[in-house]
Structure formats: C-alpha cells, structure tokens
Amino acid sequence: AQLVASEGGLVQPGGSLKLSCATSGFTFSIHAMSWARQAPGKGLEWVSGIYIDGTTYYADSVKGRFTISRDDIKNTVYLQMNSLTPEDTAIYYCAIDFVSTPEDVAGWGIAFGSWGQGTQVTVSS
C-alpha cells in the first residue's frame, strides 16, 4: 500500500488548510482511514477517522474545526482544517485504520495499517 500526503505548510492562526492523502495498492473503499498528528516533543495523537460508509469521527481537540472526507473514486482521503491554532502545529499522517468498533470513537487510532510519509503543518504568525 502507498499513501502520499500533500504538502502542508505555514498558516497563520485562524487560517485554514486542506490536506489530502492519495492512496494506491489496496482496496481503498473497504478500509477505514484516519489522520493522526505528532506535535513537537509529544506523542502521536489520533485526530479524525472516516469509516467505509462515510461516517466521521473526531478527537475532541479538533471537533467543530476539522472535517475529514473521502473520495472512493480517487482513492483519496482529505482533512479540511479551519480555525487553526498554534496547538495544531504538528506532523500530520494519514493511515489505514483497522478500527473494530467504528461507532465508538475510543476504538479509532489504536490499530493502524500502512502510513503516509507525514506532512508538516505549522501554525504561526
């Protein structure tokens, strides 16, 4: 499997950025997908997941600001990030998520499959 994230970038506080993750080498439509991030000096944090039926799930830290979506024709998962704050500064990763209980947000971000290469998002004025 290959997952290739789009380039991140430098964004001012309050700004927006949309990440994409183009995939190949596996049947995208039958896999749940997630975005996770790692801030400087911190551990990996699951951010958002989308199930095969399009149902979406979010960490409390991004709920209401981030939107995950998927295009099963383009085999791509997206993360629209709005109202960004410096606390959102991190390397963002897309990954296949082997979630077993998708209806429970606690079940996401536990068992990842293949990962993308990570993309840096910096929120700073």
C-alpha positions as a printed NumPy array, in Angstrom:
array([[  0.   ,   0.   ,   0.   ],
       [  1.123,   3.545,  -0.698],
       [ -0.195,   6.667,   0.95 ],
       [  1.108,  10.043,  -0.178],
       [  0.099,  13.123,   1.745],
       [  0.002,  16.542,   0.183],
       [  2.373,  19.234,   1.249],
       [  1.456,  21.01 ,   4.462],
       [  2.648,  24.494,   5.113],
       [  2.783,  27.572,   7.266],
       [ -0.583,  29.019,   8.219],
       [ -1.473,  32.   ,  10.347],
       [ -3.597,  31.451,  13.448],
       [ -7.235,  31.388,  12.473],
       [ -6.392,  30.24 ,   8.991],
       [ -7.326,  27.115,   7.061],
       [ -5.527,  24.354,   5.251],
       [ -6.693,  21.247,   3.438],
       [ -4.575,  18.12 ,   3.401],
       [ -5.061,  15.261,   1.007],
       [ -3.74 ,  11.721,   1.045],
       [ -3.672,   9.858,  -2.235],
       [ -3.558,   6.094,  -1.904],
       [ -2.82 ,   3.107,  -4.098],
       [ -2.028,  -0.561,  -3.833],
       [ -5.033,  -1.623,  -1.781],
       [ -8.822,  -1.543,  -1.996],
       [ -9.421,   1.899,  -0.561],
       [-13.203,   1.702,  -0.437],
       [-13.269,  -1.15 ,   2.077],
       [-10.9  ,   0.461,   4.554],
       [-11.468,   2.981,   7.284],
       [ -8.985,   5.825,   7.152],
       [ -7.601,   8.131,   9.798],
       [ -5.479,  11.202,  10.245],
       [ -3.122,  11.419,  13.193],
       [ -0.538,  14.002,  14.222],
       [  2.577,  14.356,  16.292],
       [  3.414,  17.714,  17.795],
       [  6.994,  18.592,  18.743],
       [  8.002,  16.722,  21.873],
       [  4.667,  14.92 ,  22.146],
       [  3.288,  11.519,  21.316],
       [  1.102,  10.523,  18.428],
       [ -2.446,  11.864,  18.64 ],
       [ -5.315,  10.429,  16.632],
       [ -7.19 ,  13.331,  15.029],
       [-10.012,  12.019,  12.886],
       [-11.335,   8.918,  11.178],
       [-13.784,   8.092,   8.426],
       [-15.467,   4.757,   8.042],
       [-16.248,   2.988,   4.781],
       [-19.822,   4.301,   4.865],
       [-18.593,   7.88 ,   5.231],
       [-19.368,   8.232,   8.925],
       [-16.85 ,  10.563,  10.526],
       [-15.267,  10.735,  13.963],
       [-13.127,  13.381,  15.618],
       [-10.915,  13.92 ,  18.617],
       [-12.325,  16.497,  20.996],
       [ -9.36 ,  18.76 ,  20.284],
       [-10.415,  19.272,  16.655],
       [-14.171,  18.697,  16.725],
       [-16.028,  21.51 ,  15.021],
       [-12.875,  22.787,  13.306],
       [-11.65 ,  19.87 ,  11.201],
       [-13.566,  17.893,   8.584],
       [-12.469,  14.555,   7.203],
       [-13.807,  13.276,   3.901],
       [-13.058,  10.591,   1.369],
       [-13.374,  10.087,  -2.365],
       [-13.624,   6.396,  -3.192],
       [-13.22 ,   7.128,  -6.909],
       [ -9.956,   9.   ,  -6.439],
       [ -8.864,   6.729,  -3.556],
       [ -8.096,   9.826,  -1.536],
       [ -8.833,  10.984,   1.979],
       [ -8.9  ,  14.65 ,   2.924],
       [ -8.618,  16.725,   6.067],
       [-10.019,  20.252,   5.968],
       [ -8.612,  22.22 ,   8.89 ],
       [-10.199,  25.508,   9.899],
       [ -9.657,  27.951,  12.765],
       [ -6.134,  26.693,  13.194],
       [ -4.214,  27.5  ,  16.355],
       [ -0.531,  27.127,  17.233],
       [ -1.523,  23.987,  19.154],
       [ -2.339,  22.373,  15.805],
       [  1.312,  22.586,  14.762],
       [  2.431,  19.031,  14.106],
       [  3.411,  16.476,  11.53 ],
       [  0.199,  15.049,  10.125],
       [ -0.09 ,  11.458,   8.949],
       [ -2.776,   9.585,   7.072],
       [ -3.173,   5.909,   7.731],
       [ -5.352,   2.888,   7.21 ],
       [ -7.248,   2.347,  10.453],
       [ -8.163,  -1.205,  11.422],
       [-10.892,   0.036,  13.728],
       [-13.013,  -2.821,  15.069],
       [-15.734,  -0.771,  16.737],
       [-16.169,   2.267,  14.493],
       [-19.208,   3.533,  16.364],
       [-17.04 ,   4.084,  19.446],
       [-14.593,   6.966,  18.969],
       [-12.31 ,   5.312,  21.517],
       [-11.805,   2.475,  19.061],
       [-10.084,   4.675,  16.489],
       [ -6.35 ,   5.249,  16.28 ],
       [ -5.419,   2.012,  18.013],
       [ -4.533,  -0.317,  15.159],
       [ -3.056,   1.418,  12.151],
       [ -2.033,  -0.24 ,   8.945],
       [  0.072,   1.485,   6.324],
       [  1.067,   5.109,   6.853],
       [  1.751,   8.06 ,   4.667],
       [  5.038,   9.938,   4.857],
       [  3.807,  12.74 ,   7.116],
       [  3.441,  16.384,   6.278],
       [  4.39 ,  19.369,   8.414],
       [  1.723,  21.874,   9.375],
       [  2.934,  24.958,  11.224],
       [  0.522,  27.488,  12.635],
       [  2.29 ,  30.694,  13.495],
       [  2.076,  34.415,  12.942]])
